[in-house]
């Protein structure tokens, strides 16, 4: 499935993300994709991500993968992962655009979606290991709120398998105490991260510094509301 890249959306440690469309299509109205690319020799994390996404295919709370291919660019072989394009950007950008002003009913609905998505991930025997607002994509659905989808599985691992050799994986701000102190990267790590994301959606601020998380009991901000109710849509 060859794809033509025409705009850079972002870049990270494991590749560059482009906006693209199928090379065989000349129409500007054809479906666009997010194309995550890396040099072939350094594409291991992207290949891991592609394999995991293929197993998670069909979950409405996980970004969809359409396949992969390789291309020759500037005399180098490049590995490409073709992903669903999120017109709403990331949850990180949404939080920054509305710091402390995301409505309570939205936060509860977004938390619900994240939990449903990570339930599917854990059900297939994987741990995401790097849940954070930047790795959650936003899809406007026309009912006043958004559909969220978990993305970026490059650091994910099978449950119960230590493949990191005692090294920490993931963003420190969203790391659970046992992951930071004991290098335990299992399902509770993802649940902790979702709790941190919920606090950030409500307050507009990231969680406490990771050193405090390791050695002090975390405190829930006093202004954090706790109520029931989910929007009946999406």
Helices and strands as residue ranges (DSSP letters): E 3-12, E 15-22, E 32-39, G 40-42, H 44-55, E 65-73, E 76-84, H 91-97, H 104-123, E 126-127, G 133-135, E 136-140, E 146-150, E 157-158, G 172-174, H 177-182, H 187-203, H 210-215
